[in-house]
Amino acid sequence: MLRIAKIHHITRLLNAPVIRTSLVNIANDGYDSRLGCKIAFINRNYCSSRKGDGEKVGDESIKSHPQSKPCESQDPVKLKECQPVSIHPCKPPPPGFPTKIPSVKQCSTPNMMSEMPEPTCPFDEEDGKRRASYRKLFLLGLLFTAITLGTVWNLGMFDYHEENIRNKKEKPKSDNKRKQRQKRAIIKDPPTSKEIPSNVPYLLIGGGTASFAAFRAIKSSDPTAKVLVVTNESFFPYMRPPLSKEIWFNDDPEAVKKLIFKQWNGSERSLFYEPDDFYTKCQELMENPNGGVAVARGWQVIEVDVIAKKAILEDGYAIHYDKCLLATGATPRLSPIFEVAVADEKIAEKVKLFRNIYDFEECMEAYNQSKTIAIVGGGFLGSELACAMARRDKKKTKTIYQLFREGGNMGKILPEYLSYWTTEKVKAEGVTVMPKTEVIGVKNDGKGLELELSNNKKLHVDFVLVAIGVEPNTELAEKSDLEVDPELGGYLVNTELQARSDLYIAGDAACFYDARLGRRRVEHHDHAVVTGRLAGENMTGGRKPYLHQSMFWSDLGPDVGFEAIGVVDSSLPTVAVFAKATGRDHPQAVVTQEKEGLRSNTEEIPQECDKYASEEKRTELEEARKQSSEPNKAEGEDFGKGVIFYLRNDIVVGIVLWNVFNRMSVARQVLKDQRKYEDLNEVAKLFNIHEDDMSEAAASE
Ligand SMILES: Cc1cc2nc3c(=O)[nH]c(=O)nc-3n(C[C@H](O)[C@H](O)[C@H](O)COP(=O)(O)OP(=O)(O)OC[C@H]3O[C@@H](n4cnc5c(N)ncnc54)[C@H](O)[C@@H]3O)c2cc1C
């Protein structure tokens, strides 16, 4: 493996401009283009590339010169524009090389090179001596380069250790990312693009949650609308959250195969938003008087022509639209260390990413065949999957490692004490958690992978699941002239989610302006639902701004979960209030009726918040709060349930409801009202987190 990395680095080094120039020079028989005879050198390459002269071209930059068009015309009149080019080389030409380059006779366009001044470096003896000294210089340079490379190699600086790679700030290559993720064949339906309508009123690119919410909104304002969804996945639209949670808890293998999961309350549900027969066939969409929603599956859009209002598929087929939504979501990324390591196919087979149904199926298969698994990443996805895998292993025959840079699970979101507490919970599920640990080397050890860790330990695992974050899918931006936010990523949109006329963006791929919290990009289910819905409404004539605060949630199994809203970042100061959890304070207690919603109770009207609780109620709650545990509990104590407020400039900008459910509307109102630090005593009461304590106490009396 080290060899591969070394070769990789050497290839890159050889491509470095200085070394490349030197090598080109050496390849050109010691000739140095930087020493005054550049034009002759260029001409030599250029002219010898012309049709018919039989010599190969060596210089890429010349080939790509915009003026260098192929010489095809036989028209003698045009020859006037193409003067023969001759060169005056600065050294005797090698044997067999003509001192005069053959005339460029077959140009249909003027040869720009012929208009360049002729070189003024006549060959003489002085020049010969000078060239001999240049050659010496070159050989010295070459020797120096070789020695430097050798030293660097010996020092191990080409080895792909995390630190080195990170320091170089390499951008992950999306090519590898994609290769890595397309192990299972994509099924195209319809199989040929001709069967996809070429002209539709509504085109939705991407078949995820945002698109699903958009077509529901379009159909509800325009019931006979004809909506075409194009997705590069083989599946009809489905929800992703259960893939890292509930589905791992289903013991019925047949149900798992059919992608059926049990909600925490035990009721069964399909991962797919709608059954297959809900959708109209692509071939029938335009003829159907009642309209419908058709999904072209397995088809990739590679460009949107925003002026001509058409999307181009991978085979060049064009789909014209009246209104278009781009909801292309995001793709998980590898850390640089794995990015390099997966160049080795044997390693690549054992490094997994997790985003879609295929990823789930692959991971489940690998999980069933493995004894040791490492999950890299301490965020939602890594923590959820670690807990789910450990729980699933009822006989405790597997070792599940979870390793990450931070001090505790979800350390980027939760305040330190709560993050540490969560780590204890994750450990209690049977996960071997390794905080403050990074992978710094990856080797194929024959049976699996050997991970070299930053704590000087080595870990043998059967496979690794990398869950360190995602990148928005904005590949269409360049060809489609769309703007991407340089810092946050995602297509830039206005508050109506428009990127250009009749082109909308929603979900993970949108970078939107939040009037209260500034420019943001959000990678959560509820945000995809809300932005998809809003885009759909605006595509059918609405002109609504995006003012809604979406929420997100994470469940570490049926017992511990949280919901959050706004800017939830552990680097912000926080204030929290906690209480003892009761039998009702866990994710299992939360079920929603909304089809696309899962836990997405986005349109709820604040109830508990009714400006606000009565004086009597407040006193009662205040009393209860005093008697029970106060925010700053000692480490190790039970943070059963609570509310955590995140402050920026003393204003509440984010809230986590820790094992507190059905209070999101209150939290939303608090953010909307821009409540301040000094209000928090009052604000905390609105969440009634002690209510259940009191009712339980009353019941037991
Ligand atoms: C395992 C998992 C668990 C999660 N759990 C939670 C959770 O508990 N809570 C929460 O709030 N959020 C959760 N999320 C995040 C949430 O699922 C996403 O934020 C949401 O799916 C985003 O929806 P979207 O429509 O923007 O993108 P996606 O759902 O990613 O859909 C985008 C679709 O577009 C397709 N596509 C991309 N480019 C093209 C193209 N050029 N042509 C055609 N098709 C294209 C993609 O393949 C994909 O099918 C989870 C995500 C995952 C993966």
The ligand as a Gaussian input file, in Angstrom:
#p B3LYP/6-31G(d) Opt

LIG

0 1
 C      -28.723000       7.002000       6.661000
 C      -29.240000       8.398000       6.840000
 C      -29.913000       8.738000       7.982000
 C      -30.398000      10.024000       8.161000
 N      -31.074000      10.319000       9.308000
 C      -31.550000      11.561000       9.479000
 C      -32.240000      11.898000      10.671000
 O      -32.388000      11.100000      11.583000
 N      -32.743000      13.141000      10.776000
 C      -32.592000      14.065000       9.796000
 O      -33.076000      15.183000       9.962000
 N      -31.934000      13.792000       8.661000
 C      -31.408000      12.562000       8.473000
 N      -30.716000      12.258000       7.319000
 C      -30.527000      13.292000       6.290000
 C      -31.682000      13.334000       5.306000
 O      -32.034000      12.066000       4.896000
 C      -31.301000      14.194000       4.112000
 O      -31.069000      15.491000       4.595000
 C      -32.366000      14.204000       3.047000
 O      -32.489000      12.937000       2.478000
 C      -32.041000      15.214000       1.950000
 O      -32.996000      15.124000       0.949000
 P      -32.693000      15.628000      -0.546000
 O      -33.919000      15.363000      -1.317000
 O      -32.120000      16.977000      -0.502000
 O      -31.504000      14.688000      -1.052000
 P      -31.474000      13.127000      -1.255000
 O      -32.442000      12.451000      -0.382000
 O      -30.045000      12.748000      -1.138000
 O      -31.939000      12.945000      -2.759000
 C      -31.194000      13.396000      -3.849000
 C      -31.377000      12.445000      -4.998000
 O      -30.902000      13.026000      -6.198000
 C      -30.148000      12.059000      -6.923000
 N      -29.245000      12.774000      -7.832000
 C      -28.144000      13.477000      -7.515000
 N      -27.591000      14.030000      -8.610000
 C      -28.367000      13.661000      -9.648000
 C      -28.318000      13.912000     -11.056000
 N      -27.368000      14.663000     -11.584000
 N      -29.261000      13.360000     -11.845000
 C      -30.235000      12.598000     -11.320000
 N      -30.338000      12.336000      -9.997000
 C      -29.420000      12.867000      -9.169000
 C      -29.466000      11.301000      -5.800000
 O      -28.955000      10.073000      -6.210000
 C      -30.619000      11.150000      -4.827000
 O      -31.443000      10.097000      -5.183000
 C      -30.201000      10.981000       7.135000
 C      -29.488000      10.647000       5.990000
 C      -29.000000       9.379000       5.831000
 C      -28.232000       9.010000       4.588000

